[in-house]
């Protein structure tokens, strides 16, 4: 699940996958030591885990898509 969170954040920020080491979720969402004002929502579907990174708080609609 952590990998999908990092990958989703990196894609949201428009960075490269090599920058995943700069992403942290220990104290909220952080990138390169700086807080990022986004929501990171993960869910499991069968054997798959997916994560959506969004600035919106009404993210339930995104999970229904």
C-alpha positions in Angstrom: 0.0 0.0 0.0 2.9 2.4 0.8 4.2 2.0 -2.7 0.9 2.9 -4.3 0.7 6.0 -2.0 4.2 7.1 -3.0 3.5 6.4 -6.7 0.2 8.3 -6.7 1.8 11.3 -4.9 4.7 11.5 -7.3 2.4 11.3 -10.3 0.2 14.0 -8.8 3.2 16.3 -8.3 4.5 15.6 -11.8 7.8 14.2 -10.6 9.7 11.0 -11.6 9.4 7.6 -10.0 13.0 8.0 -8.9 11.7 10.7 -6.5 9.6 8.3 -4.4 12.3 8.3 -1.7 11.3 11.9 -1.1 7.7 11.0 -0.3 6.7 10.3 3.3 3.3 9.5 5.0 4.5 9.2 8.6 3.3 12.7 9.6 0.6 13.4 7.0 1.6 13.7 3.4 5.1 15.1 2.9 7.4 15.5 -0.1 11.1 16.3 0.3 10.5 17.2 4.0 7.6 19.7 3.2 3.9 19.1 3.9 1.7 18.7 0.9 -1.9 19.8 1.1 -3.5 16.7 -0.5 -5.5 13.7 0.6 -4.1 10.3 -0.1 -6.8 7.6 -0.2 -6.1 3.9 -0.6 -8.4 1.1 -1.1 -8.3 -2.6 -1.8 -10.3 -4.4 -4.6 -9.8 -8.1 -4.7 -6.0 -8.6 -5.0 -5.3 -5.0 -6.0 -4.5 -1.9 -4.0 -5.0 1.5 -5.5 -4.4 5.0 -4.2 -5.9 8.3 -5.3 -4.1 11.6 -4.5 -6.3 14.6 -4.7 -6.5 18.1 -3.2 -10.3 17.6 -2.7 -11.9 16.5 0.5 -15.0 15.0 -1.2 -13.0 12.0 -2.5 -15.7 9.4 -2.1 -16.9 10.4 -5.6 -13.5 9.7 -7.0 -13.5 6.2 -5.6 -16.8 5.5 -7.4 -15.4 6.3 -10.8 
